[in-house]
């Protein structure tokens, strides 16, 4: 699994692209999963309904999820990926 760093300040978000548009573009280029930290509570609800790849909540405005929770899942994702081969 390879990480693709993403910086909102240098993306099309600055030109009005939505989070969904950005995620759909990443899905189209072959990204296997998205780990997103976003200030809006529950931002991921729309994404998980419309994307065909997993969306892992790396933290949102609710204060309920901390980014470290997502990193705990990372070894499980890698293990799952290996078991598909």
Secondary structure, DSSP 8 states (H G I E B T S, - for coil): -------GGGSGGGGT--HHHHHHHHHHTT--EEEEE-SSTTTHHHHHHH-SSEEEEEE-TTS---HHHHHHHHHHHHHHHHHH-
